[in-house]
Every structure is written in C-alpha cells, then in structure tokens.
Amino acid sequence: MARRTVDKRLVRVEWIDSQDHPDKWVDEGDAAEFGNISCTVVSVGFLVSKTEKYVTLGGDWDEADKDFGRVTKIATVGVISLEDLVVSPSP
C-alpha cells in the first residue's frame, strides 16, 4: 500500500462492539434480552485515519520503519466518543 502522512495523534475512542452470545443455542426470551446488552469498548492508540465510515487506530508506531502495529478499524456508527489525549513528559 502507498505511504501517506498521518498526524498520529494519541486518542481515546469509546465504541460499541458486536458480541456473540456465549451459549450455542439460546431460547427466544434470552436472545431478545441479549439484544439489550451493550458491549462498550475503550481503545487507546495513534489516530491513523478518520473517515465517514471508519476510525482507524494503530496500537504501536515504529519510527524507524514508519509502520503501525496492531491496527484496528472501528465503524464510525458505533463510536460514542473520540478525544485527544495529552501526554506529559517524564520528570
């Protein structure tokens, strides 16, 4: 893939994830109730890109090779919040 410049801001994203029921077979009532349970996830990483459809985060950044590791793509429709994080220098 072609390289392009990204800003690599450190961000915190709270988002709703999909989830499978832990049981193989579930009766109608339990299946309906399961539909009301939210699976909220918080991810922290480097902002690779933000588009109309997806927020993409990199968990690691290799400065020498200019590569991201642990890249995660999150559907924008499930994003609850996205905020910049400020890192203080070590004392």
Secondary structure, DSSP 4 states (H G I P E B T S, - for coil): ---------EEEEEEE-----SSSS--HHHHHHHTT---EEEEEEEEEEE-SSEEEEEEEEETTTTEEEEEEEEEGGGEEEEEE---PPP-
